[in-house]
């Protein structure tokens, strides 16, 4: 099983595929780094008009690669490095990309999958797709910037259900709540994605990039777009975030996180 980000480009479309066979395309640490490099490449490409991001096979992305977690999550410094540099580095690069992005979502879209989908402009899903972030079962919270991104896109009510209740929601429910653009029968998803991508490619690419820049400013937050210049009213909100981030990963060596991760790897219920 090789974990990787597949990248292909043809006719103005950048095809980005999350690929980790056997693990529902869970994101490994190497995949986060590859994803950042891919979107840096896309941003600086003048002949890409649209990005289509999907998962290999029957699933979009089942979350993070938990098999790696015991090697770094129990140390505060390495845990912070993972979230603030590796994960957020990739997510921020996706958000900063001026090329329209379409997510083709099938099967499981959990945790990291929801975060990746939250960076996309148009989200298309199969009727059987499932969404959630049940990481409370693993004994740890979602990182602050990642939680802010997800809450902005799914809405606070849904974010609370996902993070506090470990709720898993179906595609029709996520469409009703405004997270998804369209939901179709599983068999029709690929065709819908292709039609959507081709429609975007026929439009003016400069207009698309400028529209994305405008929408990003309108939807900006110091939590999410910390590299961008912000008006003074928004800058006033940065201090609480700085305070939060200063202690955000103090739980690294906690008994709950150790129990949650070890229980998952040992295929048993956690005992919190």
Helices and strands as residue ranges (DSSP letters): E 4-10, E 13-19, H 29-43, E 50-55, G 66-71, H 76-80, I 81-87, H 88-95, E 100-105, E 108-110, H 112-118, E 122-126, E 130-132, G 135-138, H 144-154, H 156-164, E 168-170, H 171-176, E 182-184, G 186-188, H 189-201, H 205-218, H 232-235, H 238-247, G 250-253, H 255-265
